[in-house]
Amino acid sequence: MLYLGIGEICTQDFTHFLKKGQRIGEERKKFPNKYPNRLNLEDGRLAEFFLGKKGMMRNFIIYETDDPQQLLNLQTFWLPEIQYTFIPIFHVTDIKKSWEEKWG
Protein backbone atom coordinates (compact mmCIF):
# COMPACT_ATOMS: atom_id res chain seq x y z
CA MET A 1 0.00 0.00 0.00
CA LEU A 2 1.16 3.52 -0.76
CA TYR A 3 1.21 6.33 1.77
CA LEU A 4 1.85 10.02 1.50
CA GLY A 5 4.07 10.89 4.46
CA ILE A 6 3.75 14.57 5.29
CA GLY A 7 6.40 15.74 7.71
CA GLU A 8 6.53 18.95 9.70
CA ILE A 9 10.13 19.71 10.65
CA CYS A 10 10.07 20.91 14.26
CA THR A 11 13.70 21.74 14.98
CA GLN A 12 16.21 24.49 14.31
CA ASP A 13 19.17 22.24 15.21
CA PHE A 14 19.98 21.19 11.67
CA THR A 15 23.36 19.69 12.60
CA HIS A 16 21.59 17.16 14.86
CA PHE A 17 18.84 16.73 12.25
CA LEU A 18 21.33 15.87 9.48
CA LYS A 19 23.25 13.44 11.73
CA LYS A 20 19.98 11.72 12.59
CA GLY A 21 19.26 11.44 8.86
CA GLN A 22 22.60 9.66 8.38
CA ARG A 23 21.78 7.33 11.27
CA ILE A 24 18.45 6.25 9.79
CA GLY A 25 20.23 5.61 6.48
CA GLU A 26 22.57 3.21 8.28
CA GLU A 27 19.62 1.57 10.06
CA ARG A 28 17.82 1.10 6.74
CA LYS A 29 20.85 -0.85 5.46
CA LYS A 30 21.14 -3.02 8.59
CA PHE A 31 17.40 -3.58 9.07
CA PRO A 32 15.74 -3.29 5.64
CA ASN A 33 12.30 -4.29 6.96
CA LYS A 34 12.21 -1.84 9.88
CA TYR A 35 11.00 1.19 7.90
CA PRO A 36 8.69 1.63 4.90
CA ASN A 37 10.21 1.72 1.42
CA ARG A 38 10.62 5.15 -0.14
CA LEU A 39 9.75 5.55 -3.77
CA ASN A 40 12.27 6.93 -6.25
CA LEU A 41 11.71 8.99 -9.36
CA GLU A 42 12.67 7.66 -12.78
CA ASP A 43 16.01 9.48 -12.55
CA GLY A 44 16.82 7.67 -9.28
CA ARG A 45 16.24 10.61 -6.95
CA LEU A 46 14.15 10.05 -3.83
CA ALA A 47 10.51 11.08 -4.30
CA GLU A 48 10.76 13.69 -1.54
CA PHE A 49 9.51 17.23 -1.95
CA PHE A 50 9.06 20.37 0.09
CA LEU A 51 5.71 22.13 0.07
CA GLY A 52 5.62 25.82 -0.72
CA LYS A 53 8.68 28.01 -1.09
CA LYS A 54 12.30 27.03 -0.58
CA GLY A 55 13.18 27.02 3.09
CA MET A 56 9.76 25.77 4.13
CA MET A 57 9.60 23.28 6.97
CA ARG A 58 7.01 20.84 5.58
CA ASN A 59 7.87 18.03 3.21
CA PHE A 60 6.30 14.93 1.79
CA ILE A 61 7.59 11.55 0.71
CA ILE A 62 5.78 8.65 -0.92
CA TYR A 63 6.21 5.42 1.04
CA GLU A 64 5.24 1.85 0.28
CA THR A 65 4.50 -0.77 2.93
CA ASP A 66 2.01 -3.44 3.87
CA ASP A 67 3.14 -3.29 7.51
CA PRO A 68 1.76 -0.34 9.54
CA GLN A 69 4.44 -1.02 12.18
CA GLN A 70 7.03 0.31 9.73
CA LEU A 71 5.21 3.66 9.66
CA LEU A 72 5.16 3.71 13.46
CA ASN A 73 8.88 2.90 13.54
CA LEU A 74 9.59 5.82 11.21
CA GLN A 75 7.45 8.23 13.23
CA THR A 76 9.07 7.12 16.48
CA PHE A 77 12.59 7.46 15.07
CA TRP A 78 12.07 11.04 13.92
CA LEU A 79 10.22 12.38 16.98
CA PRO A 80 10.55 15.14 18.10
CA GLU A 81 12.37 16.57 15.04
CA ILE A 82 9.67 15.62 12.52
CA GLN A 83 6.00 15.07 13.17
CA TYR A 84 4.57 12.84 10.44
CA THR A 85 1.07 12.34 9.14
CA PHE A 86 0.56 9.30 6.92
CA ILE A 87 -2.28 9.27 4.40
CA PRO A 88 -3.04 6.14 2.36
CA ILE A 89 -3.12 6.84 -1.37
CA PHE A 90 -4.54 4.74 -4.17
CA HIS A 91 -3.90 4.61 -7.88
CA VAL A 92 -6.79 5.87 -9.96
CA THR A 93 -7.27 2.42 -11.57
CA ASP A 94 -7.97 0.90 -8.13
CA ILE A 95 -10.58 3.54 -7.36
CA LYS A 96 -12.16 3.22 -10.80
CA LYS A 97 -12.46 -0.55 -10.36
CA SER A 98 -14.18 -0.09 -6.97
CA TRP A 99 -16.59 2.46 -8.44
CA GLU A 100 -17.41 0.18 -11.37
CA GLU A 101 -18.09 -2.73 -9.01
CA LYS A 102 -20.40 -0.61 -6.91
CA TRP A 103 -22.14 1.56 -9.51
CA GLY A 104 -21.06 0.20 -12.88
C-alpha positions as a Markdown table, in Angstrom:
| # | Residue | x | y | z |
|---|---|---|---|---|
| 1 | Met | 0.0 | 0.0 | 0.0 |
| 2 | Leu | 1.2 | 3.5 | -0.8 |
| 3 | Tyr | 1.2 | 6.3 | 1.8 |
| 4 | Leu | 1.8 | 10.0 | 1.5 |
| 5 | Gly | 4.1 | 10.9 | 4.5 |
| 6 | Ile | 3.8 | 14.6 | 5.3 |
| 7 | Gly | 6.4 | 15.7 | 7.7 |
| 8 | Glu | 6.5 | 19.0 | 9.7 |
| 9 | Ile | 10.1 | 19.7 | 10.7 |
| 10 | Cys | 10.1 | 20.9 | 14.3 |
| 11 | Thr | 13.7 | 21.7 | 15.0 |
| 12 | Gln | 16.2 | 24.5 | 14.3 |
| 13 | Asp | 19.2 | 22.2 | 15.2 |
| 14 | Phe | 20.0 | 21.2 | 11.7 |
| 15 | Thr | 23.4 | 19.7 | 12.6 |
| 16 | His | 21.6 | 17.2 | 14.9 |
| 17 | Phe | 18.8 | 16.7 | 12.3 |
| 18 | Leu | 21.3 | 15.9 | 9.5 |
| 19 | Lys | 23.3 | 13.4 | 11.7 |
| 20 | Lys | 20.0 | 11.7 | 12.6 |
| 21 | Gly | 19.3 | 11.4 | 8.9 |
| 22 | Gln | 22.6 | 9.7 | 8.4 |
| 23 | Arg | 21.8 | 7.3 | 11.3 |
| 24 | Ile | 18.5 | 6.3 | 9.8 |
| 25 | Gly | 20.2 | 5.6 | 6.5 |
| 26 | Glu | 22.6 | 3.2 | 8.3 |
| 27 | Glu | 19.6 | 1.6 | 10.1 |
| 28 | Arg | 17.8 | 1.1 | 6.7 |
| 29 | Lys | 20.8 | -0.8 | 5.5 |
| 30 | Lys | 21.1 | -3.0 | 8.6 |
| 31 | Phe | 17.4 | -3.6 | 9.1 |
| 32 | Pro | 15.7 | -3.3 | 5.6 |
| 33 | Asn | 12.3 | -4.3 | 7.0 |
| 34 | Lys | 12.2 | -1.8 | 9.9 |
| 35 | Tyr | 11.0 | 1.2 | 7.9 |
| 36 | Pro | 8.7 | 1.6 | 4.9 |
| 37 | Asn | 10.2 | 1.7 | 1.4 |
| 38 | Arg | 10.6 | 5.1 | -0.1 |
| 39 | Leu | 9.7 | 5.5 | -3.8 |
| 40 | Asn | 12.3 | 6.9 | -6.2 |
| 41 | Leu | 11.7 | 9.0 | -9.4 |
| 42 | Glu | 12.7 | 7.7 | -12.8 |
| 43 | Asp | 16.0 | 9.5 | -12.6 |
| 44 | Gly | 16.8 | 7.7 | -9.3 |
| 45 | Arg | 16.2 | 10.6 | -6.9 |
| 46 | Leu | 14.1 | 10.0 | -3.8 |
| 47 | Ala | 10.5 | 11.1 | -4.3 |
| 48 | Glu | 10.8 | 13.7 | -1.5 |
| 49 | Phe | 9.5 | 17.2 | -2.0 |
| 50 | Phe | 9.1 | 20.4 | 0.1 |
| 51 | Leu | 5.7 | 22.1 | 0.1 |
| 52 | Gly | 5.6 | 25.8 | -0.7 |
| 53 | Lys | 8.7 | 28.0 | -1.1 |
| 54 | Lys | 12.3 | 27.0 | -0.6 |
| 55 | Gly | 13.2 | 27.0 | 3.1 |
| 56 | Met | 9.8 | 25.8 | 4.1 |
| 57 | Met | 9.6 | 23.3 | 7.0 |
| 58 | Arg | 7.0 | 20.8 | 5.6 |
| 59 | Asn | 7.9 | 18.0 | 3.2 |
| 60 | Phe | 6.3 | 14.9 | 1.8 |
| 61 | Ile | 7.6 | 11.5 | 0.7 |
| 62 | Ile | 5.8 | 8.6 | -0.9 |
| 63 | Tyr | 6.2 | 5.4 | 1.0 |
| 64 | Glu | 5.2 | 1.8 | 0.3 |
| 65 | Thr | 4.5 | -0.8 | 2.9 |
| 66 | Asp | 2.0 | -3.4 | 3.9 |
| 67 | Asp | 3.1 | -3.3 | 7.5 |
| 68 | Pro | 1.8 | -0.3 | 9.5 |
| 69 | Gln | 4.4 | -1.0 | 12.2 |
| 70 | Gln | 7.0 | 0.3 | 9.7 |
| 71 | Leu | 5.2 | 3.7 | 9.7 |
| 72 | Leu | 5.2 | 3.7 | 13.5 |
| 73 | Asn | 8.9 | 2.9 | 13.5 |
| 74 | Leu | 9.6 | 5.8 | 11.2 |
| 75 | Gln | 7.5 | 8.2 | 13.2 |
| 76 | Thr | 9.1 | 7.1 | 16.5 |
| 77 | Phe | 12.6 | 7.5 | 15.1 |
| 78 | Trp | 12.1 | 11.0 | 13.9 |
| 79 | Leu | 10.2 | 12.4 | 17.0 |
| 80 | Pro | 10.5 | 15.1 | 18.1 |
| 81 | Glu | 12.4 | 16.6 | 15.0 |
| 82 | Ile | 9.7 | 15.6 | 12.5 |
| 83 | Gln | 6.0 | 15.1 | 13.2 |
| 84 | Tyr | 4.6 | 12.8 | 10.4 |
| 85 | Thr | 1.1 | 12.3 | 9.1 |
| 86 | Phe | 0.6 | 9.3 | 6.9 |
| 87 | Ile | -2.3 | 9.3 | 4.4 |
| 88 | Pro | -3.0 | 6.1 | 2.4 |
| 89 | Ile | -3.1 | 6.8 | -1.4 |
| 90 | Phe | -4.5 | 4.7 | -4.2 |
| 91 | His | -3.9 | 4.6 | -7.9 |
| 92 | Val | -6.8 | 5.9 | -10.0 |
| 93 | Thr | -7.3 | 2.4 | -11.6 |
| 94 | Asp | -8.0 | 0.9 | -8.1 |
| 95 | Ile | -10.6 | 3.5 | -7.4 |
| 96 | Lys | -12.2 | 3.2 | -10.8 |
| 97 | Lys | -12.5 | -0.5 | -10.4 |
| 98 | Ser | -14.2 | -0.1 | -7.0 |
| 99 | Trp | -16.6 | 2.5 | -8.4 |
| 100 | Glu | -17.4 | 0.2 | -11.4 |
| 101 | Glu | -18.1 | -2.7 | -9.0 |
| 102 | Lys | -20.4 | -0.6 | -6.9 |
| 103 | Trp | -22.1 | 1.6 | -9.5 |
| 104 | Gly | -21.1 | 0.2 | -12.9 |
